[in-house]
Amino acid sequence: MSSSLADAIVAADSQFRREPVKARGTFKSESTLGERFRSEVRLRGHRLTVDEPHGIGGTDAGPTPIELVLAALGTCQEITYRAFATALGIPLAGVAVTVEGDIDFRGFFAIDEHIRPGFERIRVEVRLDSSASDEALERLTAAVNRHCPVLDMLSTPVPTALSVMRVAG
């Protein structure tokens, strides 16, 4: 793996150990609903269109919010595998992740109050291209699953404060 990634990981680790306050951060997403279910999202300097498929009233101009959850988990797993493989000195030529989630839309459409509106289950398949031993990959997988931020957020409830304010009308 490139020494620049290893150097960045070591530098961040060192700084966060010396100055724990610098390890804290806040991320922000801002979005505005446009036509039908289409939202325009701003994340730092990035823009993203989020929408629903035609079959449920959207214009299919982008991925759905629930697809973004799956993508967030898959990409976070990939990044965490790369970071921990680099930090632990475990060879990792490649990592690819497939994430599938099962949902029953009767929960979202309030057809059946006993059905949750979100995913009923999520399945993750991680494919590692590595010459490392099975034991090393088991150690890597344990570290990844213990430290993957999105897996943590999906596995353990996160305190969430919602507020609603009228802006016009």
N, C-alpha and C positions, 0 to 999 in steps of 0.2 A: 504494500500500500504506500502511497505517496507520503513522504516524510512531512509535507506541509500539513496534511490532515492530522497526523500524529502530533506534530508540533502545536497545532491549534488546540487539540484536545488537552495536551499536557499544560499549555499556558492557561487555558480556561480553568482547568482543575486546580492548578496552583493558585490562581487569583481568587477563586471562590473559597478555597481553604483559608487563605490569608485574610480575605475581606468578604465574609459571608453576606453582607448587605448588598454586594454587587451581584450576587447570585439571584437576587429577586428581580422579577420583571412583571410587566402587565402587557398583555396582548389585547388588541382591539379589532373588532369587526363592525363596520357600519354598513347598513344596507337600506335601500329604498325600494318599495314595491312599485312597479310600473304596471304595464298592461297585464291583465288577468293575474296569473301567479308569478310573473317574471320579476325577479329582484336583481338589482345591480348592487354588487358588494364591493367594498373597498377594504383591503387588508394591507396595512403599511402602504407601499407604493404600487400595489397590485390591484387589478380589477378582475372581477369574475361575475359572470351571469349565472344565476340560479333560477331554475324553472321546474315546472311539472310536465309530464308527458301529455300529449293531446288527449289520451283516453280519460284523464280526470280533470280536464279543463285548462291545461297549460298550453303554452306555445312550443314547448320542447326546445327552447333556445339554449339550454344548459343543463347540467346535472341537477338532480333534486337534492334537497338538504340531506335526506337519508343516504343518498349515494355519496355525498361528501363525508358523512360519518364513516362509511366503509373505506373510502379513499384515505381519510385521515388515519384510520387504524392501520391500514396496509402500509402507507408511506412512513408512518411513525415507526412501525416495526422494522422496515428496511433501514431507516436512518439509525435506529438504536442498534441494530445488528452491526452496521458498519462502524459506528462509534465504539462499541464494546469490543468488537473483533480487533480493531486498531489498538485500543487501549490495552487489551489483554495479549496482544501479539499472536492472535489466532489468524491463520491465513483464510481470507475470504475473497474469492475471485468474483463472486456475484451473489445477490440475494433477490428473490422475486416473491411477491406475496399475492395471493388471491383471497379476497374476503367476500363472503356471501351472507346476506341477512334475510331472514324470513319475516314477513309482515302480513298481517290481516287488516286490510283497509276498512273493515267494518268498525274497528276501534276509532280510527280517525274520523270517519263519517258519522259517528255516534249511532250506529245501527244496533250495536250490542255493547252495553256498558260494561260487560264482563271481559271484553277483549281490550287489551292495552293498545294504545295508538302507535306505539313504537315497535321496534323489533322484538319478536318472540325469542329468537336465538340468532347468534352470529357464529359463523364458522370461518376459521382462518387456516390457510395452508401456506406454509413457508417453505420455499425451496432454496437450499443453500448449495452453492458451488464452492467446495472447500476440500483441501487435502488434509485437513486436521483430523485427529482421531475422534472416534465417537464420544469419548469422555470429554474432550475439549469442546466439542459442539454441544454436548449436554450442559457443560458449565456456561458456555456462551448463551444458550437458550434460556437458562435459568436467570442469568444476569439481565438479559433483554426483557424477559417477562416481568421481572421485579422492578425494572426502571423505565419501561416504555410509558411516557406520559399519557398518551391517548388510551392505551389499555387500562391504565390506572383509572382514568376518568370514566371509562365505560364500565369498569368492574366495581367501583366504589362510588356511592353517591357523593356528589360535589355540592356543597352549600351554594344555592343559587338564589339571588335576590332579583325579583322582577318588579319593575315599576311602570306605570302607565300614566302618561300625561296628555292632556288635550293641548293641541297646538293651534287650532283654529276652530271656529264654528259655533 
